[in-house]
Amino acid sequence: MKKSQLRLVFMGTPDIAAFVFQNMIDEGYHFVGLIAQGDSPLGRKNVMTKVPTKVVAEKYNIPVFQPEKIRLDYEFVKALNPDLIITFAYGQIIPQGLLDIPRLGCLNLHGSILPRYRGAAPIQRAIMAGETETGITLMEMIDKMDAGRMYAKAYVTINDDDNYSTLSLKMAHAAARLIREKLPLYLEGNLPGEIQDESLVTFANKIKPEDEKLDINLSVKDMLNYIRALSDHPGAFLLLNSQKLKIYQAEYRSSEVSGEIGLIVSTNGGIIVQLNDGQIALLDVQLEGRKRLYYKDFINGQKNLLGSLLN
């Protein structure tokens, strides 16, 4: 069956999913619907904003569905009569009743090399763990989280200067490439799939609001990895005078230990913070209720920053 004759439904929400969705449309695949999470308020003024995949769908007059709870509201999918469902970063657990609808099954693009990092935040958790490689797995969707057969994988290098935003872009390109190269083989029945080794499974738990708070007792290496993993969104933070100081970029400064943990020991070349095994320089920060600033501009607007304590 030709690409244009297939009836596809895409399930996905954020930018990384929108990139793949757009790429598949450009490749000639025919979509009869998009299922995405609800629109959400963004920015300091909480302006209601369409999710990225919805913007793509509306550009091509593809019907958009945003059920609050997909496990309770999926009967509408039957009317779409899809041949196949493609999912990437949708954001909800998909019930078996929905998985049973398309005749060619449901495929998921998962943001790790399975069976490692099953779960909601594989990209962030891989950076936090200091991994140097990750990737995308094209997999079968079943009623157990990220546990289906694996059809194909694309590997992605994690560079030292990658953060969540830059790595997500690399992952989006890898996912689009994987679909482009492997989906035709799946449709022809030439991708038999490989069962996951359950003994190798690890999990990537969802990033919760409380996870954004940095532990000042982390090592230099772990602190830098954690900051990278949450930048540019949602942003990790420490407290400065009881206010959140979001940190979007930091770098290693030295192995010197010369003051209390959390102490700002210098403002030369960055906001230099003492940790238990060395010092890091904060380069890109945002104080609660203020604009995001490069460290030089931030320092200029702060009195008595030197000697202050972050916690």
N, C-alpha and C positions, 0 to 999 in steps of 0.2 A: 504493500500500500504506500502511495506517495505521501510525503510530508503534509502536503496541503489537504489531503483527504482524511488524515487522522483527526480525531476529535480529542484535543488535549485540555486538561485543566491544570493550571499552575497554582500551587499553594506556597506562598512566601510573603514576607513583609518588608524587611529592611533594604537598604541600598545594595547589599551584596546579592540579594535575591533579585532585585530589579535589574541588575546588570545581566544576569543569566537569562531572565525573562525576555529582556530586550534582544539579547543575542539570539535566542531561539526564534523569536519573531523574524529577525533579520535573516535567519537561516531558512525561513519558509515554512516553519511549523504553524499549524492552525489551532488557535486556542478558542474554546467555547466558553471559558470562564476563568476568573481569578478569584481565589479565596485568600483573604488576608486578615490580619488583625485590624481592630478598629483604629480610626484616626485618633490622633492624640494632640494635646496642647503642647506647644514648644515655645522656648524662649522666655524671657523675663515677663512678657506680656501674656503668656499662655494662649497664643493664637492657635486655634484648631487647625491642624495641618494634615493633609492627606499623606498616608504612608507611601513610600517610594514606588512599590509595585502598582499601587492604584493609579498613580500618575501615568505609568507606562500603559496600563490597560485602557484608561480613558482616551489616550492618544489614538488607539486603534479600535475604539468602540467595542472593546471586549467587556462583557458583563462582569460586574464586581460584586462579590458577596463578602460580608464582614460579620459573620455570626459571633455573638459574644462568647458562646461556648459551643464549639464544633461537635462535641460529644453528644449534645442535646439537640442540635439543629443542623442536620445534614441531608434531610430528605430532598431538598432542592437539587442536589447533585444528580439524582436519578433522572430528572427531567433534562439535564444537560447531556445525558447519554454518552459519557466520555469513554474513549478507548483506553486512555492511559492518564494517570495523574503523576505529575512531577512536583516534588516538594523540595524546597530549600529554605531553611530558616523561617518556618512558618510561625512557630511560637506556641503551639498547643499540641497535646497528645491527640492523635487521630484514632477514632474508634474503629473497631473491626468492621462494623456495619458499613462504614464509608470505604474501608479498604476493599471490601468485597464488590463494590459497584463496577469499577472499570474492568473490561474483559481482558485487558493486557496487564492488569495489576497496577501497583503503585511503586514508583521509584523515588528514592530520597538521595539528595546530595548532602552528605554529612561532612562537617568541617574538621575532620581528623583522619588519620590512617587507622581505621578500625582493625582490631577491637579496642584499641586504646582511646581514651577520652570520649566515651559515650556520654551523651547528655546535652544540656542546654548551652554550655559555654566552652566548647572545645578550643576555640582560638585563644581566648583569654587565658584559660588554664594552662595551655601549652607554653605561652610566653611566661607566665608566672613560674612555671617549673623549670625555666631555663632551657627548654628544648631548642635544638638547632634545626630541626626538620619537622614538618607536619604535612598536611595535604588534604585532599578531598577523596572521599569514598562514595562511589555510586553503588547504592545498595537497595535491596528489597525491603519494603516496609511491611512489618508484621505488628502484632498487638503487644510486643515487648519493645521497650525503648532501644532503638538503634541496634537491634540484635539480628536482623535479617541477613540473608546471604549477600556476600560482597561480589559485585560484578566487575568493577574496575577501580583503579586508584590513580591519582595524579599527585606527585610529591612536590612540596614547596619548601624552599630553604627559608629559615628564619634568621635574618641577619641581626647583628648586635644592635643596630639602630632602628630595627622594625618596632613599631608599636601596634596596637590593635587596629588602628585605622589603615596603616600602610600594609600590614599583613592581610587584612580583609580584602583589600584591593587585589593583592596577588592571588588570594584564594578565589576571588570572583573570576579572575581570568582563567585559573586552573579548572574551575568548575565548568565554565563555558566551553573550554577546550575538551574536557572529558565528555560532556554531553554531545558535542559536535562529532567526536571520533567514535564514541561507544554506543550511543543510542541507536544508530542504524543497525549495529550488530545485534543489539538486544531485540529489536523489532523483527529481525530475521531469524531469531531463535539461536543465535550463535554466541551467546554469552551465558554459559550454564550456571555460573555463580559458584562461590566458595563459602562453605559454612564457617562461621567465626569460631575461633578457639576460645572457649569461655575461661580458660585458665589465664589468658593474657588480658582480660578485660580490666580497664580502669575507667573512672567516671569523672566527668567535668561538670560539677554542680553549677547551677544557675548563679549568676552574680546578683546578690541581694544588696539593698542599700547599706546594710551594716558592713558589707565586704569592702566598701569604698574607703573606709577608715584605715589608714596605714598603722601598722604596729611599729612604734618608734624603736623597738628592740630588735627589729629585723637586721640581718647582716647587710652590708653594702650591696652585695650581689642580689640578694632577695628583694631589697628595697627598690633597686633600679628595675628589676624584672616586673615587680608588682605595678610600679608607676607606668611602665610601658604597656602592660596588659590592659590598663584601664584608660589609656589615652588614644584618641581624643574624647572618648565617651565611655563611661560617665565622668571619668576623672577621679583619681585617688586623692585623698586629702589628709592633712595633719591640722592640728588646731594651733592657731597663733592668737594669743590673748582671747581664747574661747571662741574665736571665729574660724570657720572653715577656710583653709588655704589649699585650694586645689593645685595639684602639681601635674603638669602635662609633659614636662621634659626635665630630665636631670641626667647628670653624668658623674662618673667616678672622678674624684679629685685627688685623694691620697690615702695612704694607709695610716696616717698619723692619728693618734688618740691623745688628745690634749685638753679635754674638757668634758663636761656633763653630757650625757646622751640627749640629743635634741637641741643642744645649744647652737645658736648661729654664731660661728666663730670668726667669720669674715664676710665682707661683701665685695671682695676683690675678685672679679671674674665670675661672679655668680653669688647666689645666697648659699654660703658654705655652711653645711650642717654636720655636726659631729654625730656619728653613729658608733656602735660599740666596737667595730673593727676597722674604722676609717672614716673618711669624710666624703660627702657628695656635694655637688653644686646644683642647686635648683636654678633652672634657666627660663622656664615658662610657667607662670603661676597666675592664679586668680583668687583674690580675696572675696569672701562671701559678700554678695551684693555689689561687687565692683566689676570692672572690665578685666578681661584676660590680658596680661601684660608680659612683655619680655623683662627679664630681671632688672635691667638698668632703669627702666621706667618705673618699675615697682619700687625699687630702692629709693628713687628720687621722691616718691610720694609717702615714704614711711619715716617717721621719726623714731629714733631709739631702736632700730631694728637689730643692730649689732648687740649681741648679749641677750637677746630675747630667746625664749625657750619654746620649741615646738614639741607638741605631744599628741 
